[in-house]
């Protein structure tokens, strides 16, 4: 007798877990995770999420139980890390399909956005984008509360740039608000924050996301970039400067990119002593002299 198809085994294991017997589901997900490895089994995580979505509220306790597994219970870089990833993806699928649980599950995602395991954090971004695809512009406004934490703000920016959510958005106003808040959060960070992984994640999102959103919304996002071009911080100036390198924007919004460029030029700090600013000079270091020695 042939074993049941994988989808049937997944649904059967999920039903057993709903009934209080979780071992079969844990074993199935861990064995199919492809972890430890370079890439988790995204198709299996999505299949689990869709099974939970189809079952509805009866599956929520199982999804939450998986999502809440700590780094001690489901360590990173092990097959067990896949369990909270699946739980998070299921919360996103349920939040997208059922408005009644959306607020509660988005709050759950907020609590997991700074998880120490990067795959769990990435799953939060995917789940948030999935909820956004169902909620559209409404969720953008609701995420204002996320913009006070580095990992949280980074998750919002990454999710906004996700094709599934981006294609449903109509109004740029709240999107630009979230961008401005993320930029201000990074700009006002203490110097020590440069060592924080969350701060690095936020800077990375700020370098990538505005261009994606500018292609979608155009001038409102580039207006924000003009404002950012007035800052003095050299690290933060790289955020609007990155827009100038985007070929898609250059072809469609050339004059507006010129405004960004002028804002950066106008705010560029002068050399400390203009009389002594002679440009690059030959390296006279001892290291260079030593290099020439036989």
C-alpha positions as CSV (number, residue, x, y, z in Angstrom):
1,X,0.0,0.0,0.0
2,X,1.4,3.4,-1.0
3,X,1.9,6.0,1.7
4,X,-0.5,9.0,1.5
5,X,0.5,12.1,-0.5
6,X,2.6,14.6,1.3
7,X,-0.3,17.1,1.5
8,X,-2.5,14.4,3.1
9,X,0.2,13.6,5.6
10,X,0.6,17.2,6.5
11,X,-3.2,17.7,7.0
12,X,-3.4,14.5,9.0
13,X,-0.5,15.6,11.3
14,X,-2.1,19.0,11.7
15,X,-5.4,17.5,12.7
16,X,-3.6,15.3,15.3
17,X,-1.8,18.4,16.6
18,X,-5.1,20.2,17.0
19,X,-6.3,17.2,19.0
20,X,-3.3,17.6,21.3
21,X,-0.9,15.1,19.7
22,X,1.9,17.3,18.2
23,X,4.7,14.7,17.7
24,X,3.8,13.7,14.2
25,X,3.5,17.3,13.0
26,X,6.8,18.3,14.6
27,X,8.5,15.2,13.1
28,X,7.1,15.9,9.6
29,X,8.1,19.6,9.6
30,X,11.5,19.0,11.0
31,X,12.4,16.2,8.6
32,X,11.1,18.2,5.7
33,X,12.8,21.4,6.7
34,X,16.1,21.0,4.7
35,X,17.8,22.4,7.8
36,X,20.5,22.7,8.7
37,X,21.3,23.9,5.3
38,X,21.6,27.1,3.2
39,X,17.9,27.3,2.4
40,X,14.8,26.1,4.3
41,X,11.9,24.4,2.6
42,X,9.8,27.4,1.8
43,X,7.3,25.3,-0.1
44,X,6.6,23.2,3.0
45,X,6.2,26.2,5.2
46,X,3.8,27.7,2.8
47,X,1.8,24.4,2.6
48,X,1.5,24.4,6.3
49,X,0.4,28.0,6.4
50,X,-2.3,27.3,3.7
51,X,-3.5,24.2,5.6
52,X,-4.0,26.3,8.7
53,X,-5.7,29.0,6.7
54,X,-8.1,26.3,5.3
55,X,-8.9,24.9,8.7
56,X,-9.3,28.3,10.2
57,X,-9.6,29.1,13.9
58,X,-9.2,25.5,15.1
59,X,-5.5,25.6,13.9
60,X,-4.6,28.8,15.7
61,X,-3.4,27.2,18.9
62,X,-1.0,25.0,17.0
63,X,0.3,27.9,15.0
64,X,0.8,30.0,18.0
65,X,2.5,27.2,19.9
66,X,5.0,26.8,17.1
67,X,5.6,30.5,16.6
68,X,6.3,30.9,20.4
69,X,9.1,28.2,20.5
70,X,12.1,30.0,21.9
71,X,15.6,29.9,20.6
72,X,16.4,27.4,23.4
73,X,13.5,25.1,22.4
74,X,14.1,25.5,18.6
75,X,17.7,26.6,18.1
76,X,18.8,28.5,15.0
77,X,20.7,26.5,12.3
78,X,18.9,23.3,13.3
79,X,15.9,21.5,11.8
80,X,13.8,22.7,14.8
81,X,14.2,26.3,13.8
82,X,11.8,25.5,11.0
83,X,9.0,25.0,13.5
84,X,8.6,28.7,14.5
85,X,9.1,29.7,10.9
86,X,6.0,27.6,10.0
87,X,4.1,29.0,12.9
88,X,4.8,32.6,11.8
89,X,3.9,31.9,8.2
90,X,0.6,30.4,9.4
91,X,-0.2,33.5,11.5
92,X,0.3,35.6,8.3
93,X,-2.0,33.4,6.3
94,X,-4.7,33.5,8.9
95,X,-4.3,37.2,9.4
96,X,-4.6,37.8,5.7
97,X,-7.8,35.7,5.4
98,X,-9.6,36.5,8.7
99,X,-10.0,40.2,9.6
100,X,-11.2,39.1,13.1
101,X,-7.8,37.8,14.1
102,X,-5.7,40.3,12.0
103,X,-5.0,42.7,14.8
104,X,-4.0,40.0,17.3
105,X,-1.8,38.2,14.9
106,X,0.0,41.3,13.7
107,X,0.7,42.0,17.4
108,X,2.2,38.5,17.6
109,X,4.4,39.2,14.6
110,X,5.5,42.4,16.3
111,X,6.7,40.4,19.2
112,X,8.8,38.2,16.9
113,X,10.3,40.8,14.6
114,X,13.4,41.0,16.7
115,X,13.8,37.3,17.3
116,X,17.5,36.3,17.5
117,X,17.0,33.7,14.7
118,X,17.3,35.4,11.3
119,X,15.0,32.9,9.6
120,X,12.2,33.7,12.1
121,X,12.7,37.4,11.4
122,X,12.6,36.8,7.7
123,X,9.4,34.8,8.1
124,X,7.9,37.8,10.0
125,X,8.6,39.9,6.9
126,X,6.9,37.4,4.6
127,X,3.9,37.0,7.0
128,X,3.5,40.8,7.4
129,X,3.5,41.2,3.6
130,X,0.9,38.5,3.3
131,X,-1.3,40.2,5.8
132,X,-0.7,43.5,3.9
133,X,-1.8,41.9,0.7
134,X,-5.2,41.3,2.3
135,X,-5.4,44.6,4.2
136,X,-3.8,47.0,1.7
137,X,-3.4,50.6,2.8
138,X,-5.2,50.0,6.1
139,X,-2.3,48.0,7.5
140,X,0.3,50.7,6.6
141,X,-1.3,53.1,9.0
142,X,-1.6,50.4,11.7
143,X,2.1,49.8,11.7
144,X,3.0,53.2,13.1
145,X,3.6,51.5,16.4
146,X,6.3,49.3,14.8
147,X,8.5,52.3,14.0
148,X,10.3,52.6,17.4
149,X,12.5,49.5,17.1
150,X,15.3,48.8,14.6
151,X,14.3,45.3,13.6
152,X,10.6,46.2,13.7
153,X,11.0,49.2,11.4
154,X,13.3,47.2,9.1
155,X,10.6,44.5,8.9
156,X,7.9,47.1,7.9
157,X,10.1,48.6,5.1
158,X,11.0,45.2,3.7
159,X,7.3,44.1,3.8
160,X,6.2,47.2,2.1
161,X,8.6,46.5,-0.8
162,X,7.2,43.0,-1.1
163,X,5.5,42.6,-4.4
164,X,2.4,40.9,-2.8
165,X,1.7,43.9,-0.7
166,X,3.1,46.7,-2.9
167,X,0.7,45.9,-5.7
168,X,-2.3,46.5,-3.4
169,X,-1.3,49.9,-2.2
170,X,-3.0,53.0,-3.5
171,X,-2.1,55.9,-1.2
172,X,1.5,57.0,-0.8
173,X,0.8,59.2,2.3
174,X,1.1,56.6,5.0
175,X,3.9,54.8,3.1
176,X,6.0,58.0,3.2
177,X,5.2,58.5,6.9
178,X,6.7,55.1,7.6
179,X,9.7,55.9,5.5
180,X,10.3,59.2,7.3
181,X,9.9,57.5,10.7
182,X,12.4,54.8,9.8
183,X,14.9,57.4,8.5
184,X,14.5,59.5,11.6
185,X,14.9,56.4,13.9
186,X,18.2,55.6,12.2
187,X,19.4,59.2,12.1
188,X,18.7,59.8,15.8
189,X,20.3,56.5,16.9
190,X,23.2,56.8,19.4
191,X,26.6,56.2,18.1
192,X,26.8,52.8,19.9
193,X,23.8,51.6,17.9
194,X,26.1,51.1,14.9
195,X,27.1,47.8,16.6
196,X,23.6,46.6,16.9
197,X,22.4,44.0,14.4
198,X,18.9,45.7,14.3
199,X,20.4,49.0,13.4
200,X,22.4,47.4,10.6
201,X,19.2,45.7,9.4
202,X,17.4,49.1,9.4
203,X,20.1,50.8,7.4
204,X,20.1,48.0,4.9
205,X,16.3,48.3,4.5
206,X,16.7,52.1,4.1
207,X,19.2,51.6,1.3
208,X,17.0,49.2,-0.7
209,X,13.4,50.0,0.0
210,X,12.9,53.7,-1.0
211,X,13.9,53.0,-4.6
212,X,11.3,50.2,-4.9
213,X,8.6,52.5,-3.4
214,X,9.7,55.4,-5.6
215,X,9.2,53.3,-8.7
216,X,5.6,52.6,-7.4
217,X,4.7,56.0,-6.1
218,X,7.1,58.4,-7.7
219,X,7.2,62.1,-6.6
220,X,6.0,61.7,-2.9
221,X,8.8,59.3,-2.1
222,X,11.4,61.5,-3.9
223,X,10.1,64.5,-2.0
224,X,11.0,62.6,1.1
225,X,14.4,61.9,-0.3
226,X,14.9,65.7,-0.9
227,X,14.3,66.2,2.8
228,X,16.7,63.5,3.7
229,X,19.3,65.1,1.4
230,X,19.7,68.0,3.9
231,X,21.2,65.9,6.7
232,X,24.9,66.1,7.6
233,X,25.4,62.5,8.8
234,X,27.5,60.9,6.1
235,X,26.0,57.4,6.7
236,X,22.5,58.7,6.4
237,X,23.3,60.8,3.3
238,X,23.9,57.4,1.6
239,X,20.2,56.7,1.8
240,X,19.0,59.4,-0.6
241,X,22.2,59.1,-2.6
242,X,21.4,55.4,-3.3
243,X,18.3,56.6,-5.3
244,X,20.5,58.4,-7.7
245,X,22.0,55.1,-8.9
246,X,18.7,53.5,-9.7
247,X,18.3,53.1,-13.5
248,X,14.5,52.7,-13.4
249,X,14.1,56.0,-11.5
250,X,16.5,57.8,-13.8
251,X,14.5,57.0,-16.8
252,X,11.1,58.1,-15.3
253,X,11.9,60.7,-12.7
254,X,15.1,62.5,-13.9
255,X,14.1,66.0,-12.8
256,X,13.1,64.8,-9.4
257,X,16.3,63.0,-9.0
258,X,18.1,66.2,-9.9
259,X,16.3,67.8,-6.9
260,X,17.6,65.1,-4.7
261,X,21.1,65.6,-6.1
262,X,20.9,69.4,-5.5
263,X,19.8,68.9,-1.9
264,X,22.8,66.6,-1.3
265,X,25.1,69.1,-2.9
266,X,23.7,72.1,-1.0
267,X,24.2,70.3,2.3
268,X,27.6,68.8,1.7
269,X,29.9,70.0,4.4
270,X,32.8,72.1,3.2
271,X,36.4,70.9,3.8
272,X,37.7,71.9,7.2
273,X,40.4,74.1,5.6
274,X,39.5,75.0,2.0
275,X,43.0,76.5,1.4
276,X,44.6,73.1,2.1
277,X,42.1,71.0,0.2
278,X,44.3,69.9,-2.7
279,X,42.5,66.6,-3.4
280,X,44.0,63.1,-3.3
281,X,47.8,62.9,-2.8
282,X,50.4,60.3,-3.3
283,X,50.6,57.8,-0.4
284,X,53.7,58.7,1.6
285,X,53.1,56.1,4.3
286,X,55.8,53.9,5.7
287,X,53.8,50.9,4.5
288,X,54.2,52.0,0.9
289,X,58.0,52.5,1.3
290,X,58.3,49.1,2.9
291,X,56.4,47.6,0.0
292,X,59.0,48.8,-2.4
293,X,61.9,47.3,-0.5
294,X,63.4,44.1,-1.9
